[in-house]
Amino acid sequence: MMDQLSKNGFERLINKNQLDALLTIGSDVAPMLAIGGYPAISVPAGYDNQGMPFGISFGGLKGTEPKLIEIAYDFEQATRARRPP
């Protein structure tokens, strides 16, 4: 069943729209993508009003790990959202 959901959902969305990655707010989607066998990377995106960090995740198709790392690195360099503890 997960295989069909992946092929008819996530893979179809990526392929139909010729996307390099799917962006989601938070890191909750990364474990779900991993269950389906898809790579994901989460990076810091900012801080809320109480100073708590939040992130975003980039997910892609199998074999797109180098592209996801490139996208995540470029995002971090552009936003400079990461702060030392």
C-alpha positions as CSV (number, residue, x, y, z in Angstrom):
1,M,0.0,0.0,0.0
2,M,2.8,2.5,0.9
3,D,4.4,1.7,-2.5
4,Q,1.2,2.7,-4.3
5,L,0.8,5.9,-2.2
6,S,4.4,6.8,-3.1
7,K,4.1,6.2,-6.8
8,N,0.7,7.8,-7.1
9,G,1.4,10.6,-4.7
10,F,4.9,11.8,-4.0
11,E,6.6,10.5,-7.1
12,R,3.8,11.7,-9.3
13,L,3.9,15.2,-7.8
14,I,7.7,15.5,-8.3
15,N,7.7,14.1,-11.8
16,K,4.6,15.8,-13.1
17,N,5.8,19.3,-12.0
18,Q,9.5,18.6,-12.8
19,L,10.5,19.5,-9.2
20,D,14.0,19.1,-7.8
21,A,12.6,18.8,-4.3
22,L,9.4,19.1,-2.2
23,L,9.6,21.8,0.6
24,T,7.7,21.3,3.8
25,I,7.7,23.4,6.9
26,G,9.0,21.6,10.0
27,S,10.9,18.3,10.1
28,D,7.9,16.0,10.6
29,V,7.8,14.8,7.0
30,A,11.4,13.6,6.9
31,P,10.6,10.3,8.8
32,M,7.6,9.6,6.6
33,L,9.7,10.1,3.5
34,A,12.3,7.8,4.9
35,I,9.7,5.0,5.5
36,G,8.9,5.3,1.8
37,G,12.6,5.1,0.9
38,Y,13.0,8.7,-0.1
39,P,15.8,11.0,1.1
40,A,15.0,14.2,3.0
41,I,17.1,16.8,4.7
42,S,16.0,19.3,7.4
43,V,17.6,22.7,8.0
44,P,17.1,25.6,10.3
45,A,14.7,28.2,8.9
46,G,14.3,30.7,11.8
47,Y,13.1,31.3,15.3
48,D,9.6,31.9,16.6
49,N,8.5,34.8,19.0
50,Q,9.8,32.8,22.0
51,G,13.2,32.1,20.4
52,M,12.4,28.5,19.6
53,P,14.1,27.3,16.4
54,F,12.0,25.8,13.6
55,G,13.1,24.3,10.3
56,I,12.1,23.2,6.9
57,S,12.6,19.9,5.1
58,F,13.5,19.2,1.5
59,G,12.5,15.8,0.2
60,G,13.3,14.2,-3.2
61,L,13.2,11.0,-5.2
62,K,15.6,8.2,-4.7
63,G,19.1,9.1,-5.9
64,T,18.6,12.8,-5.5
65,E,20.7,13.1,-2.2
66,P,23.4,15.3,-3.8
67,K,20.8,17.7,-5.2
68,L,19.0,17.9,-1.8
69,I,22.3,18.6,0.0
70,E,23.1,21.4,-2.5
71,I,19.6,22.9,-2.1
72,A,19.8,22.8,1.7
73,Y,23.3,24.3,1.7
74,D,22.2,27.1,-0.6
75,F,19.2,27.8,1.6
76,E,21.3,27.9,4.8
77,Q,23.8,30.3,3.1
78,A,21.1,32.6,1.9
79,T,19.2,32.8,5.2
80,R,22.0,32.4,7.7
81,A,19.3,31.1,10.1
82,R,21.6,28.8,12.0
83,R,22.9,30.2,15.3
84,P,25.3,28.6,17.7
85,P,23.7,27.3,20.9
